[in-house]
Amino acid sequence: MLSPLQQSIDLIQKSNRVLIVIPEAFNGDSLGSAIALNGALQKLGKFSELVCNEEIPEKLKFMPGLETIKKDVSSWRDFIISIDTSKNKISRLRYENEDRALKIYLTTPRKIEEQDIKFQPGDFYYDLVITIDSPDLESLGKIFEDNTELFFGKPILNIDHKSANEYFGEVNLVEPTNAACAEVCANFIQSLGPDLIDETAATGLLTGILFKTRCFQNFKTTPQTLNLASLLITKGAAQEKIVQNLYKIKPLNRLRLWGKLLSRLDYNENSKTAWLFAKPEDFSQTQTVPQDLTFILEEINDLFPQITIGLILWQENDSTRVLAQARQPELLQTINLNLGGTLKNDKLLLKLPASSPEQTKAKISNFIPIC
């Protein structure tokens, strides 16, 4: 039996028109991997399109290859008009384009009846769909919702590194031992051809690795990950630019907000949980907004690798908001399943009825296991 890698190579060899999609809640790993694979397939002479209908985050706008991304799936598709000619042969056909209408003229011995005519959609333009860093089809969001017939009608190559992947593809190139999806894609691209990783692809792949490993601090970083990163740098990956944009650009007002929240850090040793509490005056005094809390949460996870989950609580419009990030995505999925929220970019946003910080902590803590 062929390995998933060989099956993936065979799929590419049989395909000519490829659609690459990433999750709605994409990140530097999803985007960098997709840009690299898109470029590699085009070098192989394939028609390949990368579609992402979400806005690119500011910190990822440095990446080369963004200009190749399309907002929508191409709707190119034949529409078939079928006429039964078993008893009524057509001797001549012509058509005219006039007054915003296409007129088709058919010459036949007898009148064509309505029951002789059938209308049906033809085949999709794409002959292969590649999903990257997507645990399931639903994570693709609007792209999947608006094109479900395409996803169920064409083969899917599912590329991922998460253990929670649902293996929904015809071929599933899923490697849970890899530190990042970029690692899976890099190995795949090298298997497709020895010279397919150029500077753009190398920068995209290294962005994915540095994003997912937090500059090699993640526990899943292996010697193979480090060797791959070294190879990508030799192929022209813009290492300094990646690190600068992902980790070193820290606005002063956000650092001030971070300091205020850090002074109220509540760390639970038993569950390895970090709780932070933001007050309305914190935002006004530092000229920040709740959207800046994402930065704070990422800093907490970078500085305190021992924590299992970090959470920030604040009041907004008569409700309690919670932003959470965990080392294990399954933990966020459990909390989301029980309390309802929005999972995006490896983070969970909850909107709960207004209550005291202690009451909110108690409610969420029911779903956080003791280490």
Secondary structure, DSSP 8 states (H G I E B T S, - for coil): ---HHHHHHHHHHH-SEEEEE--TT--HHHHHHHHHHHHHHHHTT-EEEEE--S---GGGTT-TTGGGEESS----EEEEEEE--SSS---EEEEEEETTEEEEEEE-SS---GGGEEEEEEEES-SEEEEES-SSGGGGTHHHHTTHHHHHHS-EEEEE--TT----SSEEEE-TTSS-HHHHHHHHHHHH-TT---HHHHHHHHHHHHHHHTTTTSTT--HHHHHHHHHHHHTT--HHHHHIIIII---HHHHHHHHHHHTT-EEETTTTEEEEE--HHHHHHHT--GGGHHHHHHHHHHH-TT-SEEEEEEEETTEEEEEEEESSHHHHHHHHHHH--EEETTEEEEEEE---HHHHHHHHHTTS---
